[in-house]
Amino acid sequence: MLMPLLRNCIPKPISKIRARFSTASSIAGRKSYKLFSLGDFSLCEGATLRDAKLAYKTYGSLNAQGDNAIVYPTWFSGRHWDNEWLIGSGMGLDPSKYFIIVPNMLGNGLSTSPSNSAPPYDKARFPNVRVQDNVRAQHKLVTEEFGIQTLKLVLGWSMGAGQTFQWAVSYPKMVERILPFCGSARTSPHNQVFLEGVKAALASDDAFQSGWYNQLPTKGLRAAARVYAGWGFSQAFYWNETWRELGFSSLEDFLVGYWEGFFLDDRDPNNLLAMLWTWKNGNVGLTPGFDGSLERALASIQAKAIVMPAEKDLYFPPEDEEYETSFMPNAKLRIIPGVWGHLAGSGLNPVDAKFIDDAVKELLNS
């Protein structure tokens, strides 16, 4: 028996879905960002990225007081333009009011990554990067490039949420508010198991050659897409054939048209594996001073917070975030309802997008 549809969703034309991972969209987005020089950037795991670069884009203007800045990090495989659905006139992230900085993660193909690094730290030799490294790089950008001393808000989806938690732990006096959605402060063992499946799929292609490929191993990317498809959306999403609301004509059409199309949109396997390591090893308890204690790290957060898991997220279930939020002194837990699972935070569904935007407005006005 099929689970009844939990709520209606406004259909989104398939052309708009495809535009999110079209070549033309990617090229346009790539031309409009800046690079901040990190210099020789030493990582938590011991390696040093020489002449490292952090790609970023800004929206709006920094005011004279320098107190209207917001940081909105990217997510696993995401680039800055993938965050733009939550930025706009009349929205919580309104560029006419706020200076919004979207930094690209190390390893995402725009910032220093396996695909654009010079030997010897290129391709499969790219060093392991922690969430703490990403946030430390972003802090250098925010303070050295813009002279910002306080942040009105840090927010993000998925791995962006992990970076949001890390910002609040690493720089508690600087961050006034946080809104992590569909993400966690520590990657759970179950989540790690999922990531091992993605890793195995990417490496299974004969063309992968242990990461030393010269031609893109597309079979591995398509296999990774199939692994992801079973986790990104909920069981109820598939029971109810909610993918039809995105314009797909069959389940197979959705698996190929959406998921394989997503992974084939200029996504390099070595880049994905670098970010996968970062995700798998996420844990704010590893921040210096907390001796590996997640709970102590969360208790140190001073920022006012709304923590927003999705009701049926298979990666970051509400129970995990209920536990984490219980240690945060100024936090509320607010669950995104419905069947969209982890992708509730991606901007695909206008109902969920409004739910998140309303929370942004509430937090900024508090």
Phi, psi and omega in degrees: 000133182282140174294136179296149180298126187285333176193160179276155179227142177289123180299145179243125183304141181300331180297325180285327176297311183294330181297336181290337177229035176272155180298317181298317179298318181296315181297316180298318180293324182293331184281350191247021179244169179242162177244129175256130182278121177268353184069212175276107192254110181279136184260159181302326183278359172112336180282166176235127174274112180281136178052047183289151181231140174246115179278142181204162172223146179243154180226128183086190184231145176285130181283173185297328180279344181069026186242021180243026184271142178228138176248131186226082185294160178276179188236183182304113180076353182284152174242169189304323183292341177288347178267353191289344179298338182259008181241130178170166179299131180084353178269174177301315177272073183268116182296343177284345180249326190235156175257105189257121181252122177248099177274139177274135180300146168299129182099357185271004177100341177256308168290174179307129191210167174304324186283343182234011179269148177279154174304149010269355183265040178259167173047236185290349180267004180299133185286163179287132182243131178264163175304320179302324178295315179301315183290324177296320176296317179295323178296320176300316178301310186296317185274320185274322181279323186245351179067024182280134181249338177227148177244127179297323185199144164237135181211161177180160180257141172058241176298334173296326176293320177301319177292326178298311176303317183295320176303315184292330178279316183287326185227064188297328182277347183268328187263118183276323184216150172224148175221083175278128178234135181055049179199178185218166177276342177215134180283124185284161177301321179296319177297320178297324177298316176303314182296327176296326176294317177297316179301314181296321180295316180297322184276352185284341181289128179303330181286350181294322175052047178057026178095359183254039182282152173251339174244142185299124179281082188290332178296321177294322178295319178293323177294318178298324178298320180292324176296313182299324186301327181281352184243328187295321177250165185275170174301318181296326176303318180280322177304317184274001183053042181295340177300339177297331180291346176266002175096010180268147190265345179202167178299316179296322177300321179292316181297321179278307188293320180268299190289311179293322177300322179297312184286338179271001181276076174055042178249120184270131182303319178296323175298315180299319181291326177295314179290328177298317178299317178301313180298309185301327184260016179294131179188109180294341178295342179277358175297135180309134178106351184243001174052035178081004184274110175301315186296317179294321179296315180295323180294339181279350183291126179262341185295145169289135190223144162241116180259124192235087170281161175266145186307319186239032178290123180276341177276310187234075184294154181305328181299321179296316182284333173298319178296311182296317183296331182297341179263353183268125189291336185233041188241147171244143173261126179226116186271131175283116185281159172117187191258002190280355175060218183299325183288002171300334182264011187265349183090001180291323188255116184297334178293312178293322179300318178293321180300316180290316180298321178298322179293321177301313180298315180300314183293318180293332180272355183280000000 
